[in-house]
């Protein structure tokens, strides 16, 4: 599952794991909030999770960022 996410999606997943909001991620990556929201929708679908909290838990459980 994690191998299906793109580099940008993994970067954004890492930032939500660090506790950043979508707005903060958009600012950090110099992208629009809409772009970040679209990336997160794709991440959630690929990881089969409903929200950022499930995505964070799954990422930590599976050692995505070890």
PDB file of N, CA, C and O in Angstrom, chain B, residues numbered from 101:
ATOM      1  N   UNK B 101       0.809  -1.199   0.000  1.00  0.00           N
ATOM      2  CA  UNK B 101       0.000   0.000   0.000  1.00  0.00           C
ATOM      3  C   UNK B 101       0.848   1.258   0.000  1.00  0.00           C
ATOM      4  O   UNK B 101       0.589   2.169  -0.786  1.00  0.00           O
ATOM      5  N   UNK B 102       1.858   1.333   0.862  1.00  0.00           N
ATOM      6  CA  UNK B 102       2.686   2.539   0.930  1.00  0.00           C
ATOM      7  C   UNK B 102       3.488   2.741  -0.337  1.00  0.00           C
ATOM      8  O   UNK B 102       3.836   3.871  -0.680  1.00  0.00           O
ATOM      9  N   UNK B 103       3.786   1.647  -1.044  1.00  0.00           N
ATOM     10  CA  UNK B 103       4.551   1.786  -2.275  1.00  0.00           C
ATOM     11  C   UNK B 103       3.706   2.363  -3.405  1.00  0.00           C
ATOM     12  O   UNK B 103       4.238   2.699  -4.463  1.00  0.00           O
ATOM     13  N   UNK B 104       2.403   2.480  -3.197  1.00  0.00           N
ATOM     14  CA  UNK B 104       1.522   3.053  -4.208  1.00  0.00           C
ATOM     15  C   UNK B 104       1.405   4.563  -4.099  1.00  0.00           C
ATOM     16  O   UNK B 104       0.905   5.207  -5.022  1.00  0.00           O
ATOM     17  N   UNK B 105       1.853   5.143  -2.994  1.00  0.00           N
ATOM     18  CA  UNK B 105       1.744   6.589  -2.874  1.00  0.00           C
ATOM     19  C   UNK B 105       2.965   7.250  -3.505  1.00  0.00           C
ATOM     20  O   UNK B 105       4.071   6.712  -3.473  1.00  0.00           O
ATOM     21  N   UNK B 106       2.741   8.413  -4.071  1.00  0.00           N
ATOM     22  CA  UNK B 106       3.820   9.137  -4.750  1.00  0.00           C
ATOM     23  C   UNK B 106       4.750   9.785  -3.730  1.00  0.00           C
ATOM     24  O   UNK B 106       4.447   9.833  -2.538  1.00  0.00           O
ATOM     25  N   UNK B 107       5.859  10.270  -4.203  1.00  0.00           N
ATOM     26  CA  UNK B 107       6.798  10.974  -3.339  1.00  0.00           C
ATOM     27  C   UNK B 107       6.168  12.182  -2.678  1.00  0.00           C
ATOM     28  O   UNK B 107       6.386  12.422  -1.491  1.00  0.00           O
ATOM     29  N   UNK B 108       5.388  12.947  -3.428  1.00  0.00           N
ATOM     30  CA  UNK B 108       4.723  14.131  -2.879  1.00  0.00           C
ATOM     31  C   UNK B 108       3.698  13.726  -1.827  1.00  0.00           C
ATOM     32  O   UNK B 108       3.588  14.361  -0.778  1.00  0.00           O
ATOM     33  N   UNK B 109       2.946  12.661  -2.117  1.00  0.00           N
ATOM     34  CA  UNK B 109       1.953  12.194  -1.150  1.00  0.00           C
ATOM     35  C   UNK B 109       2.631  11.722   0.139  1.00  0.00           C
ATOM     36  O   UNK B 109       2.128  11.976   1.233  1.00  0.00           O
ATOM     37  N   UNK B 110       3.761  11.040   0.012  1.00  0.00           N
ATOM     38  CA  UNK B 110       4.495  10.595   1.202  1.00  0.00           C
ATOM     39  C   UNK B 110       5.018  11.800   1.981  1.00  0.00           C
ATOM     40  O   UNK B 110       5.013  11.802   3.212  1.00  0.00           O
ATOM     41  N   UNK B 111       5.467  12.820   1.256  1.00  0.00           N
ATOM     42  CA  UNK B 111       5.943  14.041   1.909  1.00  0.00           C
ATOM     43  C   UNK B 111       4.812  14.677   2.723  1.00  0.00           C
ATOM     44  O   UNK B 111       5.012  15.074   3.871  1.00  0.00           O
ATOM     45  N   UNK B 112       3.644  14.770   2.129  1.00  0.00           N
ATOM     46  CA  UNK B 112       2.491  15.366   2.812  1.00  0.00           C
ATOM     47  C   UNK B 112       2.061  14.499   3.992  1.00  0.00           C
ATOM     48  O   UNK B 112       1.716  15.026   5.049  1.00  0.00           O
ATOM     49  N   UNK B 113       2.076  13.187   3.826  1.00  0.00           N
ATOM     50  CA  UNK B 113       1.763  12.286   4.930  1.00  0.00           C
ATOM     51  C   UNK B 113       2.745  12.500   6.080  1.00  0.00           C
ATOM     52  O   UNK B 113       2.347  12.511   7.245  1.00  0.00           O
ATOM     53  N   UNK B 114       4.005  12.668   5.759  1.00  0.00           N
ATOM     54  CA  UNK B 114       5.005  12.946   6.789  1.00  0.00           C
ATOM     55  C   UNK B 114       4.718  14.235   7.529  1.00  0.00           C
ATOM     56  O   UNK B 114       4.904  14.317   8.743  1.00  0.00           O
ATOM     57  N   UNK B 115       4.265  15.238   6.801  1.00  0.00           N
ATOM     58  CA  UNK B 115       3.966  16.524   7.431  1.00  0.00           C
ATOM     59  C   UNK B 115       2.737  16.445   8.330  1.00  0.00           C
ATOM     60  O   UNK B 115       2.691  17.097   9.373  1.00  0.00           O
ATOM     61  N   UNK B 116       1.736  15.648   7.934  1.00  0.00           N
ATOM     62  CA  UNK B 116       0.594  15.514   8.845  1.00  0.00           C
ATOM     63  C   UNK B 116       1.000  14.702  10.075  1.00  0.00           C
ATOM     64  O   UNK B 116       0.468  14.917  11.164  1.00  0.00           O
ATOM     65  N   UNK B 117       1.938  13.773   9.903  1.00  0.00           N
ATOM     66  CA  UNK B 117       2.452  13.019  11.060  1.00  0.00           C
ATOM     67  C   UNK B 117       3.209  13.933  12.020  1.00  0.00           C
ATOM     68  O   UNK B 117       3.273  13.665  13.220  1.00  0.00           O
ATOM     69  N   UNK B 118       3.779  15.008  11.490  1.00  0.00           N
ATOM     70  CA  UNK B 118       4.468  15.990  12.332  1.00  0.00           C
ATOM     71  C   UNK B 118       3.493  16.954  13.003  1.00  0.00           C
ATOM     72  O   UNK B 118       3.892  17.765  13.839  1.00  0.00           O
ATOM     73  N   UNK B 119       2.210  16.865  12.634  1.00  0.00           N
ATOM     74  CA  UNK B 119       1.195  17.683  13.277  1.00  0.00           C
ATOM     75  C   UNK B 119       0.802  18.941  12.526  1.00  0.00           C
ATOM     76  O   UNK B 119       0.053  19.763  13.055  1.00  0.00           O
ATOM     77  N   UNK B 120       1.292  19.112  11.297  1.00  0.00           N
ATOM     78  CA  UNK B 120       0.943  20.305  10.538  1.00  0.00           C
ATOM     79  C   UNK B 120      -0.492  20.225  10.029  1.00  0.00           C
ATOM     80  O   UNK B 120      -0.993  19.147   9.708  1.00  0.00           O
ATOM     81  N   UNK B 121      -1.137  21.374   9.962  1.00  0.00           N
ATOM     82  CA  UNK B 121      -2.476  21.467   9.383  1.00  0.00           C
ATOM     83  C   UNK B 121      -2.345  21.534   7.866  1.00  0.00           C
ATOM     84  O   UNK B 121      -1.252  21.741   7.339  1.00  0.00           O
ATOM     85  N   UNK B 122      -3.459  21.358   7.170  1.00  0.00           N
ATOM     86  CA  UNK B 122      -3.439  21.466   5.712  1.00  0.00           C
ATOM     87  C   UNK B 122      -2.951  22.845   5.274  1.00  0.00           C
ATOM     88  O   UNK B 122      -2.196  22.967   4.310  1.00  0.00           O
ATOM     89  N   UNK B 123      -3.385  23.873   5.984  1.00  0.00           N
ATOM     90  CA  UNK B 123      -2.971  25.238   5.653  1.00  0.00           C
ATOM     91  C   UNK B 123      -1.464  25.401   5.836  1.00  0.00           C
ATOM     92  O   UNK B 123      -0.800  26.015   5.001  1.00  0.00           O
ATOM     93  N   UNK B 124      -0.926  24.855   6.918  1.00  0.00           N
ATOM     94  CA  UNK B 124       0.518  24.940   7.161  1.00  0.00           C
ATOM     95  C   UNK B 124       1.308  24.159   6.111  1.00  0.00           C
ATOM     96  O   UNK B 124       2.377  24.592   5.680  1.00  0.00           O
ATOM     97  N   UNK B 125       0.775  23.009   5.704  1.00  0.00           N
ATOM     98  CA  UNK B 125       1.435  22.217   4.663  1.00  0.00           C
ATOM     99  C   UNK B 125       1.437  22.990   3.352  1.00  0.00           C
ATOM    100  O   UNK B 125       2.452  23.028   2.656  1.00  0.00           O
ATOM    101  N   UNK B 126       0.315  23.602   3.013  1.00  0.00           N
ATOM    102  CA  UNK B 126       0.225  24.394   1.782  1.00  0.00           C
ATOM    103  C   UNK B 126       1.266  25.502   1.789  1.00  0.00           C
ATOM    104  O   UNK B 126       1.930  25.739   0.780  1.00  0.00           O
ATOM    105  N   UNK B 127       1.409  26.172   2.907  1.00  0.00           N
ATOM    106  CA  UNK B 127       2.399  27.243   3.021  1.00  0.00           C
ATOM    107  C   UNK B 127       3.816  26.683   2.912  1.00  0.00           C
ATOM    108  O   UNK B 127       4.650  27.237   2.197  1.00  0.00           O
ATOM    109  N   UNK B 128       4.087  25.598   3.613  1.00  0.00           N
ATOM    110  CA  UNK B 128       5.410  24.965   3.618  1.00  0.00           C
ATOM    111  C   UNK B 128       5.842  24.540   2.211  1.00  0.00           C
ATOM    112  O   UNK B 128       7.002  24.704   1.834  1.00  0.00           O
ATOM    113  N   UNK B 129       4.895  23.992   1.443  1.00  0.00           N
ATOM    114  CA  UNK B 129       5.211  23.467   0.112  1.00  0.00           C
ATOM    115  C   UNK B 129       4.919  24.463  -1.009  1.00  0.00           C
ATOM    116  O   UNK B 129       5.106  24.154  -2.186  1.00  0.00           O
ATOM    117  N   UNK B 130       4.462  25.649  -0.640  1.00  0.00           N
ATOM    118  CA  UNK B 130       4.107  26.682  -1.610  1.00  0.00           C
ATOM    119  C   UNK B 130       3.098  26.160  -2.638  1.00  0.00           C
ATOM    120  O   UNK B 130       3.273  26.311  -3.847  1.00  0.00           O
ATOM    121  N   UNK B 131       2.046  25.546  -2.116  1.00  0.00           N
ATOM    122  CA  UNK B 131       0.957  25.019  -2.927  1.00  0.00           C
ATOM    123  C   UNK B 131      -0.350  25.552  -2.363  1.00  0.00           C
ATOM    124  O   UNK B 131      -0.392  26.050  -1.237  1.00  0.00           O
ATOM    125  N   UNK B 132      -1.411  25.448  -3.143  1.00  0.00           N
ATOM    126  CA  UNK B 132      -2.712  25.902  -2.652  1.00  0.00           C
ATOM    127  C   UNK B 132      -3.286  24.872  -1.685  1.00  0.00           C
ATOM    128  O   UNK B 132      -2.934  23.693  -1.722  1.00  0.00           O
ATOM    129  N   UNK B 133      -4.165  25.343  -0.832  1.00  0.00           N
ATOM    130  CA  UNK B 133      -4.837  24.450   0.106  1.00  0.00           C
ATOM    131  C   UNK B 133      -5.632  23.391  -0.650  1.00  0.00           C
ATOM    132  O   UNK B 133      -5.751  22.257  -0.186  1.00  0.00           O
ATOM    133  N   UNK B 134      -6.173  23.751  -1.805  1.00  0.00           N
ATOM    134  CA  UNK B 134      -6.947  22.805  -2.614  1.00  0.00           C
ATOM    135  C   UNK B 134      -6.060  21.674  -3.127  1.00  0.00           C
ATOM    136  O   UNK B 134      -6.482  20.518  -3.167  1.00  0.00           O
ATOM    137  N   UNK B 135      -4.840  22.005  -3.514  1.00  0.00           N
ATOM    138  CA  UNK B 135      -3.897  20.986  -3.974  1.00  0.00           C
ATOM    139  C   UNK B 135      -3.569  20.017  -2.846  1.00  0.00           C
ATOM    140  O   UNK B 135      -3.526  18.805  -3.054  1.00  0.00           O
ATOM    141  N   UNK B 136      -3.341  20.548  -1.664  1.00  0.00           N
ATOM    142  CA  UNK B 136      -3.033  19.704  -0.509  1.00  0.00           C
ATOM    143  C   UNK B 136      -4.229  18.811  -0.184  1.00  0.00           C
ATOM    144  O   UNK B 136      -4.060  17.620   0.076  1.00  0.00           O
ATOM    145  N   UNK B 137      -5.420  19.373  -0.199  1.00  0.00           N
ATOM    146  CA  UNK B 137      -6.625  18.577   0.061  1.00  0.00           C
ATOM    147  C   UNK B 137      -6.764  17.444  -0.949  1.00  0.00           C
ATOM    148  O   UNK B 137      -7.117  16.323  -0.583  1.00  0.00           O
ATOM    149  N   UNK B 138      -6.489  17.733  -2.218  1.00  0.00           N
ATOM    150  CA  UNK B 138      -6.571  16.699  -3.254  1.00  0.00           C
ATOM    151  C   UNK B 138      -5.547  15.594  -3.014  1.00  0.00           C
ATOM    152  O   UNK B 138      -5.867  14.412  -3.140  1.00  0.00           O
ATOM    153  N   UNK B 139      -4.321  15.972  -2.671  1.00  0.00           N
ATOM    154  CA  UNK B 139      -3.293  14.969  -2.367  1.00  0.00           C
ATOM    155  C   UNK B 139      -3.733  14.094  -1.195  1.00  0.00           C
ATOM    156  O   UNK B 139      -3.582  12.873  -1.234  1.00  0.00           O
ATOM    157  N   UNK B 140      -4.275  14.722  -0.157  1.00  0.00           N
ATOM    158  CA  UNK B 140      -4.683  13.954   1.018  1.00  0.00           C
ATOM    159  C   UNK B 140      -5.838  13.007   0.707  1.00  0.00           C
ATOM    160  O   UNK B 140      -5.872  11.892   1.226  1.00  0.00           O
ATOM    161  N   UNK B 141      -6.775  13.425  -0.123  1.00  0.00           N
ATOM    162  CA  UNK B 141      -7.860  12.531  -0.526  1.00  0.00           C
ATOM    163  C   UNK B 141      -7.296  11.293  -1.209  1.00  0.00           C
ATOM    164  O   UNK B 141      -7.756  10.177  -0.970  1.00  0.00           O
ATOM    165  N   UNK B 142      -6.297  11.498  -2.061  1.00  0.00           N
ATOM    166  CA  UNK B 142      -5.665  10.368  -2.753  1.00  0.00           C
ATOM    167  C   UNK B 142      -4.921   9.470  -1.771  1.00  0.00           C
ATOM    168  O   UNK B 142      -4.997   8.245  -1.868  1.00  0.00           O
ATOM    169  N   UNK B 143      -4.204  10.074  -0.831  1.00  0.00           N
ATOM    170  CA  UNK B 143      -3.486   9.298   0.185  1.00  0.00           C
ATOM    171  C   UNK B 143      -4.471   8.457   0.993  1.00  0.00           C
ATOM    172  O   UNK B 143      -4.251   7.262   1.189  1.00  0.00           O
ATOM    173  N   UNK B 144      -5.545   9.069   1.457  1.00  0.00           N
ATOM    174  CA  UNK B 144      -6.529   8.354   2.266  1.00  0.00           C
ATOM    175  C   UNK B 144      -7.128   7.186   1.478  1.00  0.00           C
ATOM    176  O   UNK B 144      -7.315   6.098   2.022  1.00  0.00           O
ATOM    177  N   UNK B 145      -7.424   7.411   0.207  1.00  0.00           N
ATOM    178  CA  UNK B 145      -7.988   6.346  -0.625  1.00  0.00           C
ATOM    179  C   UNK B 145      -6.981   5.211  -0.815  1.00  0.00           C
ATOM    180  O   UNK B 145      -7.333   4.037  -0.700  1.00  0.00           O
ATOM    181  N   UNK B 146      -5.737   5.563  -1.103  1.00  0.00           N
ATOM    182  CA  UNK B 146      -4.712   4.542  -1.332  1.00  0.00           C
ATOM    183  C   UNK B 146      -4.405   3.743  -0.073  1.00  0.00           C
ATOM    184  O   UNK B 146      -4.110   2.550  -0.150  1.00  0.00           O
ATOM    185  N   UNK B 147      -4.472   4.388   1.075  1.00  0.00           N
ATOM    186  CA  UNK B 147      -4.199   3.708   2.342  1.00  0.00           C
ATOM    187  C   UNK B 147      -5.457   3.074   2.934  1.00  0.00           C
ATOM    188  O   UNK B 147      -5.389   2.368   3.940  1.00  0.00           O
ATOM    189  N   UNK B 148      -6.607   3.331   2.303  1.00  0.00           N
ATOM    190  CA  UNK B 148      -7.900   2.828   2.762  1.00  0.00           C
ATOM    191  C   UNK B 148      -8.193   3.276   4.196  1.00  0.00           C
ATOM    192  O   UNK B 148      -8.540   2.473   5.063  1.00  0.00           O
ATOM    193  N   UNK B 149      -8.041   4.583   4.414  1.00  0.00           N
ATOM    194  CA  UNK B 149      -8.357   5.184   5.711  1.00  0.00           C
ATOM    195  C   UNK B 149      -9.383   6.292   5.504  1.00  0.00           C
ATOM    196  O   UNK B 149      -9.570   6.778   4.389  1.00  0.00           O
ATOM    197  N   UNK B 150     -10.041   6.685   6.586  1.00  0.00           N
ATOM    198  CA  UNK B 150     -11.106   7.691   6.486  1.00  0.00           C
ATOM    199  C   UNK B 150     -10.640   9.117   6.738  1.00  0.00           C
ATOM    200  O   UNK B 150     -11.233  10.071   6.234  1.00  0.00           O
ATOM    201  N   UNK B 151      -9.561   9.259   7.530  1.00  0.00           N
ATOM    202  CA  UNK B 151      -9.149  10.609   7.891  1.00  0.00           C
ATOM    203  C   UNK B 151      -7.670  10.641   8.249  1.00  0.00           C
ATOM    204  O   UNK B 151      -6.985   9.619   8.229  1.00  0.00           O
ATOM    205  N   UNK B 152      -7.192  11.842   8.576  1.00  0.00           N
ATOM    206  CA  UNK B 152      -5.766  12.035   8.866  1.00  0.00           C
ATOM    207  C   UNK B 152      -5.323  11.245  10.086  1.00  0.00           C
ATOM    208  O   UNK B 152      -4.176  10.803  10.155  1.00  0.00           O
ATOM    209  N   UNK B 153      -6.223  11.061  11.055  1.00  0.00           N
ATOM    210  CA  UNK B 153      -5.857  10.340  12.270  1.00  0.00           C
ATOM    211  C   UNK B 153      -5.588   8.863  11.974  1.00  0.00           C
ATOM    212  O   UNK B 153      -4.635   8.281  12.494  1.00  0.00           O
ATOM    213  N   UNK B 154      -6.429   8.269  11.142  1.00  0.00           N
ATOM    214  CA  UNK B 154      -6.192   6.881  10.736  1.00  0.00           C
ATOM    215  C   UNK B 154      -4.925   6.780   9.889  1.00  0.00           C
ATOM    216  O   UNK B 154      -4.169   5.817  10.015  1.00  0.00           O
ATOM    217  N   UNK B 155      -4.693   7.766   9.030  1.00  0.00           N
ATOM    218  CA  UNK B 155      -3.493   7.762   8.186  1.00  0.00           C
ATOM    219  C   UNK B 155      -2.233   7.842   9.043  1.00  0.00           C
ATOM    220  O   UNK B 155      -1.259   7.132   8.792  1.00  0.00           O
ATOM    221  N   UNK B 156      -2.254   8.703  10.049  1.00  0.00           N
ATOM    222  CA  UNK B 156      -1.105   8.846  10.950  1.00  0.00           C
ATOM    223  C   UNK B 156      -0.867   7.540  11.702  1.00  0.00           C
ATOM    224  O   UNK B 156       0.269   7.074  11.797  1.00  0.00           O
ATOM    225  N   UNK B 157      -1.927   6.954  12.232  1.00  0.00           N
ATOM    226  CA  UNK B 157      -1.799   5.702  12.983  1.00  0.00           C
ATOM    227  C   UNK B 157      -1.234   4.595  12.096  1.00  0.00           C
ATOM    228  O   UNK B 157      -0.359   3.842  12.523  1.00  0.00           O
ATOM    229  N   UNK B 158      -1.727   4.495  10.872  1.00  0.00           N
ATOM    230  CA  UNK B 158      -1.251   3.471   9.942  1.00  0.00           C
ATOM    231  C   UNK B 158       0.212   3.697   9.576  1.00  0.00           C
ATOM    232  O   UNK B 158       1.001   2.753   9.525  1.00  0.00           O
ATOM    233  N   UNK B 159       0.565   4.943   9.325  1.00  0.00           N
ATOM    234  CA  UNK B 159       1.950   5.272   8.969  1.00  0.00           C
ATOM    235  C   UNK B 159       2.896   4.905  10.104  1.00  0.00           C
ATOM    236  O   UNK B 159       3.962   4.335   9.871  1.00  0.00           O
ATOM    237  N   UNK B 160       2.509   5.228  11.318  1.00  0.00           N
ATOM    238  CA  UNK B 160       3.366   4.924  12.477  1.00  0.00           C
ATOM    239  C   UNK B 160       3.422   3.425  12.734  1.00  0.00           C
ATOM    240  O   UNK B 160       4.490   2.885  13.021  1.00  0.00           O
ATOM    241  N   UNK B 161       2.285   2.753  12.634  1.00  0.00           N
ATOM    242  CA  UNK B 161       2.223   1.310  12.872  1.00  0.00           C
ATOM    243  C   UNK B 161       3.099   0.543  11.886  1.00  0.00           C
ATOM    244  O   UNK B 161       3.741  -0.443  12.249  1.00  0.00           O
ATOM    245  N   UNK B 162       3.119   1.002  10.647  1.00  0.00           N
ATOM    246  CA  UNK B 162       3.852   0.296   9.596  1.00  0.00           C
ATOM    247  C   UNK B 162       5.242   0.854   9.345  1.00  0.00           C
ATOM    248  O   UNK B 162       5.917   0.433   8.406  1.00  0.00           O
ATOM    249  N   UNK B 163       5.678   1.795  10.169  1.00  0.00           N
ATOM    250  CA  UNK B 163       7.039   2.308  10.069  1.00  0.00           C
ATOM    251  C   UNK B 163       7.357   3.015   8.766  1.00  0.00           C
ATOM    252  O   UNK B 163       8.468   2.891   8.251  1.00  0.00           O
ATOM    253  N   UNK B 164       6.395   3.760   8.222  1.00  0.00           N
ATOM    254  CA  UNK B 164       6.612   4.470   6.961  1.00  0.00           C
ATOM    255  C   UNK B 164       7.797   5.420   7.031  1.00  0.00           C
ATOM    256  O   UNK B 164       8.456   5.669   6.022  1.00  0.00           O
ATOM    257  N   UNK B 165       8.071   5.952   8.218  1.00  0.00           N
ATOM    258  CA  UNK B 165       9.093   6.989   8.329  1.00  0.00           C
ATOM    259  C   UNK B 165      10.234   6.599   9.259  1.00  0.00           C
ATOM    260  O   UNK B 165      10.910   7.462   9.818  1.00  0.00           O
ATOM    261  N   UNK B 166      10.446   5.294   9.421  1.00  0.00           N
ATOM    262  CA  UNK B 166      11.563   4.827  10.264  1.00  0.00           C
ATOM    263  C   UNK B 166      12.884   4.940   9.525  1.00  0.00           C
ATOM    264  O   UNK B 166      13.930   4.595  10.074  1.00  0.00           O
TER     265      UNK B 166
END
